[in-house]
Amino acid sequence: MKGFVRRIRQRLGVRMRSALAASAVVAVASVLTGVTFVIAARWILTNNVDQSTADRATQVADALDDPSRASLRAVMTPSARDRTVVQIVDPSGRVVVASAAVAGAKPISALRPPAGETGREQRRLEVAHNEYFRITALGVDTAAGPRTVLVAQSIDEIDDGTEAAVGALAIGLPLLTVIVGLATFLFVGRTLRPVDAMRRQADTITGRSLHTRLPVPPTADEIAALATTMNTMLDRIEAATAAQHRFVADASHELRSPLATIHAGLDLLEAADLPPSAGAHVTRMHRESERMARLIADLLLLARVDEKGLQLRREDVDLDDLVYAERERLAAQRPDLRVTVGVAPVRVSGDAHHLQRVLRNLLDNAAAHAKGNVEMTLSAAGGTAEITVADDGPGIPEAERERIFDRFVRLDDDRSRSGGGTGLGLAIAHDIVTAHGGILTAEAALSGGALMRIHLPGPPDAA
């Protein structure tokens, strides 16, 4: 049950939750208020009836001492709208005098209070169609002996008033609840409108648009304070990111000069007549310096991408020439691998240098994890150029096929430092392909290894 309630709350927005909460509070408060009002109204109306019958009983008691009985007849006769009956009863229970409506009827009540005291009850009267009446009994001492004045008044007015109040509440309370809910929904929506504008603006902010700021509403309330705080946070993030980019770019530039010196020194050492053990160390150092040079070049490229975006030189590029060139390069570097290609002549518009870098990174990645075979294909159909690079290595788990395009990501078993990877090659390839309007995805190869697939905008058919 708790899980179901949690899911419902997650699906309902702040506006709807606020409207429902306000409606629920108003409904509960209205019901309690309505019940209290009905009870209070009925109590007041009942007291009014009791006061009316008590006054009539007092008038009848005062008229009993009139020898002419004229005043008694006057108070015993009700008005046209008065549903009141009167009886005067002696101690034996005999009705001495009665109003016309109950003439000849038995006593309407068994109350016999002492002289000067009053008793009350509510009961049905058979002589009045078995309806409920409020009865007041007043004990009186007369010259003829003690008497009891019984005055009964119908409670139809009380019932009618109560029904009218209940009917009004039954219509008004749901209407009030709906109005409050709608008003709350609208008012909260207007209040959250700046928040929605902030959300839409924040959704557009990326690592390359950190200069964008959230709109600050003109009101001096909590939402404006939130927008100001968020913009201040963006200022700090932008400053920190800019400092990081400057550091990476400056450090990479500074490292290129000493690295070039190291390269030159290692070239001289390789040309020198060194013992075999020393020559092996020099060769290993040369490979590590080349790896460092690639890393520095990658960092410089990423720093430029983060700062200004990838700058492309658009020109016609023969992808088949790039594929063959990279196949020859990999075959020369890794004679232990079998590199096969299936190429159709395809021309696209793009940056040849960056596209060649994509192919190089993907082939180097495949060679690093292949057991013995690397396969690359190039084709064009439907206005799209497609390039695939596959290996027969361990492959990429399906859950990791999107994460591998993030920077500095290595899969634990296969992308280790011992393999020579920096975790930047696939990220750079992905950025370059995206800048060309293409898509780079990772899939499973038929051989069980990894397959990288590139889709680039191209001509309708192969050139």
N, C-alpha and C positions, 0 to 999 in steps of 0.2 A: 504493500500500500504506500509506504514512504517513497519507494522508487517511482511509482506511478505519479504521485504528487510532485516529485522532483522533476520528472519529465514534463509535466504540464506547466510548471513554473518556468522551466527553461524555454518552452515554446511561446509562452506569453511574454510580450514586451513590457517595458516599464509602464507605458501608457495604459495598457489593458489591465495590468496588475493593480495600478493605482486606482483605475476606475472601478474595478471589482471590489477592492478593499474599501473605497469610499462608499460604494453602494451597500456593501455588507454592514458597515458601521451605521449608516443612515437607516437601513432596514431594521436592524436590531434596536437602535435607539427609538425609531418611530413606533415599532410594535410595543415596546415598554411604555413609551409615552401615551400611545393610544389606549392601552389597557388601563393605565392609571387614569386617563381622562374619562373613560367610560365608567369606571368604578366611582370616581369622584362625582361625575354628573348624575349617576343613578342615586348616589347617597344624598346629594343636594335635593334632587327631585323628591325622594322619599321623605326627607325632612320637611320639605314644603307641604307635602300631603299631610304629614303628621301634625304640622303646625296648623294647617287649615281645619282638620277635624277637631283638634283641641280647641280652637277658637269657636267653632260651631257648638261643641259640647258645652263650653262656658256660656255661650249665648242662650242655649236651651236651659241650662241650669238656672240662669238668672230669670228666665221667663216663667219658671215654674211657680214663683211666688206671686205672679200676676193673677188676681182673682178673676179677671175678665177673660183670661185665656187668649186674648187677642194677640198679644206679643208672642205667645207660644205658637199659635197657628202660623204667624209670620215666619218665625225662624225654622219651623218644621217644613215649610214649603220651599223646595229647592228652585233655583233659577232654571232657565231653559237649557243651559249648557252644563249645569251642575249635576254630576252623577254621584250624589251623596244621599244616603238614607239615614234616618234617625229613628231610634226606638227609646222609649222610657220604660224601664223594667223595675218591678217591685222585688223585694227580697225573695218571694216565692218563685220568681221566674216568669211571672205573668206580664205580658206586654200591656202597659197601661195606655200609652199613646204611641203611635207610629206614623211615619210619613206614608204618603199614598202608595209609593212603590213597594212597600213591605207590609201593607195593611193586611192583617189576618195571619201573618207569618209568625213562625216561632222566633224566639230571640236569636239575633244574628251572632251573638258571642256569649260564651259562658263566663266572661270576666265580670267580677263583682268586687271592685275595689272599695275600701272603706271611704267614708265621706271625706271629701277634700283631696283624695288621691286619684291618680290616673294610671290606667293600664293600657297596653297596646299589644296588638297582634295582627298577623296577616293570614287570611284564610279565604277559601272559596265560598261563595254564597250561592246556594241552590236557587234562591229567588231571583238571582241576577245572572241566569244562564251559566252558573257554575264558574264565574270569573273571580279573579283574585281582587280582594278589597283590603285596604288598610283600615283597621278598626281602633277607635279610641274609646275607652270606657272611663267615665268620670263618676265617682261616688258623690251623692248629694243628699243633704238632710232637708226634708220639706215638712210642711205642717201635717201632711198625710203620712209621714214616715219616711224612712230612707228609700232613696230611689237610685237607679243606675242609668246614666245617660249613655247610650251607645250610638256613636256616629261612625259610619263606614263610608269611605270614598274609594272609587275605583282607581286602580293603578294603571289603567290604559294609557294615560298620559306619560307615566314613567316608562312603560314598555315602548310606547311610540318614540319618545325622546331617545331612549337607549338604542332602539333599532336605527333611528336616523343617524345617531353618532357613529354606530358601527358601520353603517352603509357608507357614510362619508369617509371614514378612515379606510375602509376596504378599497375605495376608489382612489383616495388621495395618497395613501402611503406608497402603493406600488408606483404611482405616477411620480411622486417625489423621489423615490429611489432611482427610477430610470432617468429623471432629469439630472439628479446629482451625478449619476454615473456618466452620462453624456457630457455634462459640463466638465467633470474632472478629466475625462478623456481628451476633450478639446483643449482645456487649459494646460494640462501636462504636455500635450503635443506641442503647443506653442512654446512652452517653457523649454522643451527638449529640442526645439528646432535649431538653436545655435549648437547644441551638442551634435546633432546630426550633420550640420555643416562642418564642424570640427572633425568628425569621423571621416567624412568624404575627403576632406583635405589631407588628413593624416594617411589615408589609404593610398594617396598618390606620392607620398614621400618615400624615396628610396635612397640608397647610398650615394647616388649621383645627383640628388636634388635636396640635399640637407639644408640648402638655403631657404627652402619654402617654409612658411610659418602658418600656424593655424589662425583663422579669423577670430578676433576678440570682439564679443558683442558689446554694444555701447552701454549696457547696464552695469552698475557697480554691484554685482551679486557674486554668488559662489561660482557660477559658470564662467563669468569673466575672469575670476581669480584662477580657475582651473586652466583656462586658455592661456593666461599670462604665465602660469607656472610651466605649462607644457612648452611654450615658446622659449622660456628660459632654459629648460632642459635641452631643447633642440639647439640652442646656442652653444651649450657646453659640448653636446655631441658633435656638432659641426666643427668646433674648435679642436676637439680631441682628434677627430678623424683627419682634419687638415694637417694637424701636427704629425700624425702617424704617416700620412701620405708623403709629407715633406721628408720625414726621417727615412722612409723606405727609398724614395727617389734619391735623396742626397747620399745615403749610405751606399746605394747601388752604384751611383756615379763615382763615388770616392773609391770603391773597391775595384773598379775597372782598371785603373792605372797600375796599382800594385799587382793585380792579377795578370795584366799584360807582361809586366816585368818577370813574374814567375814563369809564364809561358816561354818567354824568350830564354830564360836561364835553363829551363828544362829541355828546350830544343838544343841548346849548346851541350848540355850534359849527355843527351842521347847521341849526339854526333861524336862525343869523345869516346876514347877507348877505355871503357870501364869494365871492372870485373863483372861476371854474370850476375852475382847477387846484387851488386849496386845497380846494374842496368835494370833488373826487375823492379827495384824500388823506384827508380826514375820513371819507368813505364807506368807503374801504379800511381805515382804522384801526378803524372801527366793526365791520366784518366780522371783523377779527382779534381784537377784544376779545370778540365773541360766541363765536368759536371757542375762545378761552381760557376763557371762562365754561363752555362745554360740557366742556372738558378737566378743569377743576377739579371740576365736578359729577361727572364720571365717576370721577375719582380718589377723591373723598369716598365715592362709592358702593362702589368696590372696597375701600377701607380698612374700611368697615363690614362688607362681606361677609367679608373675611379675618379680621376680629376676632370677629364674633358670628354670622356667617352672614346670609343675606338674610332680613330680617323682612317677612313678607307679611301683609297684611290681607285675610282671606278674605271674599269677598262675591260675589253673582251679578253677572257681567259680560257685557254684550251685546257680543260681539266684532264684530258687523256695524257697531255704532255707532262703535267705535274705528277700524275699517277706513275707513269713510266720512270720519271726521274727519281721518285722516292723509292720505287721498287728496286732500281739499280743501287741506290745508296744503301738500303737495308741489306740487300744481297751481298754487297761488298763488306759491310760491317759484321754481318752474322752469316758466315758461310755454312754454319751448322743448321740453319733453318731452310726450309723449303718454302719459298715465296712465290705464290701463283697469283695471276691477275686475269680478270676477264673484263676487257675494256672496249667500250664503244666511243667513237669520237663525239665529245660533248663540249659545247662552248657556253659559258655563262658570263654575266657582267659582275665583276667584283675586283677585289684586290689580290693579285696573284701571289704576292709575298705572304699575306696572311693566310690565304687558302693553302699554300704549300706548307705553312706552319701547322695547320690543322692536320693535314695528311701525315706529316712527320710525327706529330705528337701521338696520333692514333696508331700508326705503325710501330713506333717505339713502345707504346703501351702494350700492344699485342705481342711484340717480340719478347718483352720482358716476362710474359706469362705463358707463352706458347711452349708446348712440349717439342714440337718439331715442324709445325706447319702454320703458315700465315697466308690468308687468302684475301684479296681485295677485288671488288667489282665496281664498275662504273657503267651507268645506263641512264637513259632519258626517256620519259614518256609523260604525256599529258601536261606539258609545260613545266616539268620538274626534273631536275637532275638528281640522281640517287647514287650515293657512294656507300659501300659497305666494307668494313674491315673486320675479319673474323680470325680467331685463333683456336687452337685445340687445347687450351689450358683448362684450369679448374672452373672457369666461368665466374659470373657475378650473381650472388643471391638476388632473388627478385625484390626483396625488401630494400636492397642497397642500390638499385639501378638508377634512382634519382639522386641519391646522396653523393654518388661518386663524382658528380660534376661540381660539387662544392670545393672550395679552395682548401688545400692542405688535408684532404681526406684520403686516407689509405685504409683499405680493408685489412683487418688484423692478420689474416693468414697469407694473403697474396700481395698486398701492397706494403711490404716492409721496407725499412731503410736499406736493408742488405740488397734489395733489388735495384737500388739506385734511384728510385722515384722520389720526387719532391712533393707530390700531391697537387701540382699546379698544371700539369699538361692537359688533363681532361677539362679542367675549369677554363683554361685559356681557349681550348678548342671550342668549348660550348659558347663562350662569349663571342668568338669570331664568327661562328656559324649564325648565332642570333643576330649579330650586327649586319649580316648579309641577308637577313630575312628568312633564314632557314631554320631547320630543326635538327637537333642531334639527340639521339636516343640510344639507350643500351638495351640489348636483347640477348637471348640465348641462341648460340650458333647450333647448327645441326650436328656438329662434332662434339657438342657438349660444352664448348668454351664460351667466350664472350663474343658478341657481335655488336659493333658500333655502326649505326645507320644514320646517314646524313641526307637530308632533303634540302635542295637549294633551288630557288626560282631560276628557271632556265627556259630555253626555247621550246616550242611545242614538240619538236622532234629533234633527234640528234643531228648535229651538223655534219 
